[in-house]
Amino acid sequence: SLPEDQHIDAFIGRRAVETLDELAAAPASPFYAWVSFCGPHDPYDPPAPYATMFRPEDMPLPRRGPGELDRLPPMVRQQSTAFGKEKMNLWGIPDAEIQRLRALYYGNVALIDAWVGRILDRLQARGLAENTLVIFTSDHADCLGDHDGLWKGLLPSAADMRVPLLLSWPGQVQAGVCP
């Protein structure tokens, strides 16, 4: 595992913070910044201390339904049993291995969360927070063993499609939760 300062998500977060410093030093003008973290994607590779932040035995077990894989279209079944040239069988991965992957995934999420916090803190410190719309979202979720799937896109399910959408713009966006 790489040290945190060499991890791709730390690099992206650090560049975002540096960019905010550069913006704050320039004359005030509107700006747009897109900060696109790479994680959490497989292989789940959080640096220390995030790699051991979550204990595998504390992770929830995967959700699986009897016979649900038998209802999949043939192409999806083929993808999930012979994934690409590697011929990896994604079905029947032991629960303990799924829990280990989940703990590492959560570690990747915690790393990104820490960098998002640093970015928000820098916005505040540079006097940019009150006039900045911040949007946090993701392009997809991850099955993480639910429905005997790993990664993304094998079958439509909440495990694969639920993503966060958070908006913050003080005085402009009303606080609340939308189901």
C-alpha positions as CSV (number, residue, x, y, z in Angstrom):
1,S,0.0,0.0,0.0
2,L,1.3,3.5,-0.9
3,P,1.7,6.2,1.7
4,E,-1.3,8.6,1.8
5,D,0.6,11.4,0.1
6,Q,1.3,9.2,-2.9
7,H,-2.3,7.8,-3.3
8,I,-4.2,9.1,-6.3
9,D,-7.1,10.4,-4.3
10,A,-4.8,12.3,-2.0
11,F,-3.1,13.8,-5.0
12,I,-6.4,14.9,-6.4
13,G,-7.5,16.4,-3.1
14,R,-4.2,18.1,-2.6
15,R,-4.4,19.7,-6.1
16,A,-7.9,20.9,-5.3
17,V,-6.7,22.6,-2.1
18,E,-3.8,24.1,-3.9
19,T,-6.1,25.4,-6.6
20,L,-8.3,27.1,-4.0
21,D,-5.2,28.8,-2.6
22,E,-4.4,30.1,-6.1
23,L,-8.0,31.3,-6.6
24,A,-8.0,33.1,-3.2
25,A,-4.8,34.9,-4.2
26,A,-6.3,36.2,-7.5
27,P,-8.8,39.0,-7.8
28,A,-12.3,37.9,-6.9
29,S,-14.1,36.3,-9.9
30,P,-16.5,33.4,-10.5
31,F,-14.8,30.0,-10.8
32,Y,-15.7,26.4,-11.5
33,A,-13.7,23.5,-10.2
34,W,-14.4,19.8,-10.9
35,V,-12.7,17.6,-8.3
36,S,-13.1,14.0,-9.5
37,F,-11.7,11.4,-7.1
38,C,-10.8,8.0,-8.7
39,G,-12.0,5.9,-5.7
40,P,-13.5,4.0,-4.4
41,H,-12.8,1.6,-7.2
42,D,-11.3,-1.8,-7.3
43,P,-8.7,-2.7,-6.4
44,Y,-9.6,-1.2,-3.0
45,D,-6.3,0.1,-1.9
46,P,-6.6,2.7,0.9
47,P,-3.3,3.8,2.4
48,A,-2.5,3.7,6.1
49,P,-4.2,4.5,8.4
50,Y,-7.4,4.0,6.2
51,A,-6.4,0.4,5.3
52,T,-7.0,-0.8,8.8
53,M,-9.6,1.8,9.9
54,F,-12.5,-0.7,9.5
55,R,-12.5,-4.3,10.8
56,P,-13.7,-6.9,8.3
57,E,-15.6,-8.8,11.0
58,D,-17.6,-5.6,11.7
59,M,-18.8,-5.3,8.0
60,P,-22.3,-6.4,7.1
61,L,-22.7,-9.7,5.3
62,P,-23.7,-9.5,1.6
63,R,-27.4,-9.6,0.8
64,R,-28.3,-12.5,-1.5
65,G,-31.7,-13.9,-2.5
66,P,-32.3,-17.5,-3.3
67,G,-32.5,-18.1,-7.0
68,E,-32.0,-14.4,-8.0
69,L,-29.0,-15.2,-10.1
70,D,-31.0,-17.8,-12.1
71,R,-33.3,-15.0,-13.3
72,L,-30.5,-13.0,-14.9
73,P,-30.4,-12.7,-18.7
74,P,-27.8,-15.0,-20.3
75,M,-25.4,-12.2,-21.1
76,V,-25.3,-11.0,-17.5
77,R,-24.9,-14.5,-16.2
78,Q,-21.9,-14.9,-18.6
79,Q,-20.3,-11.7,-17.5
80,S,-20.6,-12.5,-13.9
81,T,-19.3,-16.1,-14.1
82,A,-16.5,-15.5,-16.7
83,F,-15.6,-11.9,-16.2
84,G,-13.5,-10.9,-19.2
85,K,-10.3,-12.7,-20.1
86,E,-9.5,-13.4,-16.4
87,K,-12.3,-16.0,-16.2
88,M,-13.0,-15.0,-12.6
89,N,-16.1,-16.6,-11.1
90,L,-17.7,-13.9,-9.1
91,W,-20.3,-16.1,-7.6
92,G,-19.8,-17.9,-4.3
93,I,-17.0,-15.6,-3.0
94,P,-16.8,-16.5,0.8
95,D,-18.5,-14.0,3.1
96,A,-15.2,-13.4,4.9
97,E,-13.5,-12.2,1.7
98,I,-16.5,-9.9,0.9
99,Q,-16.2,-8.4,4.4
100,R,-12.5,-7.8,3.9
101,L,-13.2,-6.1,0.6
102,R,-15.9,-4.0,2.2
103,A,-13.6,-2.9,5.0
104,L,-11.1,-1.7,2.4
105,Y,-13.8,0.0,0.3
106,Y,-14.9,1.9,3.5
107,G,-11.3,2.8,4.0
108,N,-11.2,4.3,0.5
109,V,-14.4,6.2,1.2
110,A,-12.9,7.5,4.5
111,L,-9.9,8.8,2.7
112,I,-12.0,10.7,0.1
113,D,-14.2,12.0,3.0
114,A,-11.1,13.4,4.7
115,W,-10.0,15.2,1.5
116,V,-13.5,16.6,0.9
117,G,-13.4,17.9,4.4
118,R,-10.0,19.6,3.7
119,I,-11.4,21.1,0.6
120,L,-14.4,22.5,2.4
121,D,-12.2,23.8,5.2
122,R,-10.0,25.6,2.7
123,L,-13.1,27.1,1.1
124,Q,-14.0,28.4,4.5
125,A,-10.5,29.6,5.4
126,R,-10.2,31.5,2.1
127,G,-13.6,33.2,2.5
128,L,-15.1,31.3,-0.5
129,A,-17.6,29.1,1.2
130,E,-20.5,31.5,1.5
131,N,-20.6,32.2,-2.2
132,T,-19.8,28.7,-3.5
133,L,-22.2,26.0,-4.6
134,V,-20.7,22.6,-3.6
135,I,-22.1,19.5,-5.2
136,F,-21.0,16.0,-4.1
137,T,-22.1,12.9,-6.0
138,S,-20.9,9.7,-7.6
139,D,-21.3,8.1,-11.0
140,H,-22.2,4.7,-9.6
141,A,-22.3,2.6,-6.5
142,D,-20.8,-0.9,-6.0
143,C,-22.5,-4.2,-5.2
144,L,-19.7,-5.3,-2.8
145,G,-21.0,-8.8,-2.7
146,D,-24.7,-8.1,-2.7
147,H,-26.6,-10.3,-5.1
148,D,-23.3,-12.2,-5.6
149,G,-22.0,-9.3,-7.6
150,L,-18.8,-7.3,-7.3
151,W,-18.1,-3.9,-8.7
152,K,-20.7,-2.2,-10.8
153,G,-23.2,-2.8,-13.5
154,L,-24.0,-6.5,-13.5
155,L,-27.6,-6.1,-12.6
156,P,-29.9,-3.3,-11.7
157,S,-30.2,-3.1,-7.9
158,A,-30.1,-0.5,-5.2
159,A,-26.7,-1.8,-4.2
160,D,-25.4,-0.8,-7.6
161,M,-27.4,2.4,-8.2
162,R,-27.7,4.3,-4.9
163,V,-25.3,7.2,-4.9
164,P,-25.0,10.3,-2.7
165,L,-26.1,13.7,-3.9
166,L,-25.2,16.4,-1.5
167,L,-25.6,20.2,-2.2
168,S,-24.3,23.0,-0.1
169,W,-24.7,26.7,-0.8
170,P,-25.2,28.8,2.3
171,G,-28.2,31.0,2.1
172,Q,-29.2,29.6,-1.3
173,V,-29.9,25.8,-0.8
174,Q,-32.4,24.9,2.0
175,A,-31.2,22.2,4.4
176,G,-33.1,19.0,4.3
177,V,-33.4,15.5,3.0
178,C,-35.1,14.4,-0.2
179,P,-35.9,10.7,-0.6
